[in-house]
Amino acid sequence: MPADASLLAARLLLAFLFLVSGFSALRDMAGATGYFSSLGFPAPSFVAWATCLFELAAGGLIVLGFGTRATALLLAAFSVAAGFIGHYGQGGEDATLAFMHSQALMKDVAIAGGFLALAVAGAGAWSVDARRRR
């Protein structure tokens, strides 16, 4: 697969997660607020809305390939933070739940790695970034 096609595929696959998550929160803001409340966040409604809007905006920028390097760095940091805040040490005495949370943490760290690679490589020729450089 040519490099530009691979970079487009990488952008679409990575962004998909954040777009789906953002739209899911938008459809169920009460559930998103409850989740952030369960994590002990102050002003969980604000955190839910801010997270939802960030995921939608950042996911959209990655799809378009606009501001890709900076957005990918932000999403890498977001993924690591979300993994540690939402999953590290979670599950308590329930072995199945603890295993699920450890897997989710590793997934978030791996996603951060994908975004770091995208930040280094850039968006490729099939992007707004490439058009702006011309």
Protein Blocks (a to p, Z undefined) as FASTA:
>chain_A
ZZklmmmmmmmmmmmmmmmmmmmmmmmmmlmmmmmmmnopahkllmmmmmmmmmmmmmmm
mmnopaklmmmmmmmmmmmmmmmmmmgophijmlklmmmmmmmmmmmmmmmmmmmmmmmn
onojbbfklmmmZZ
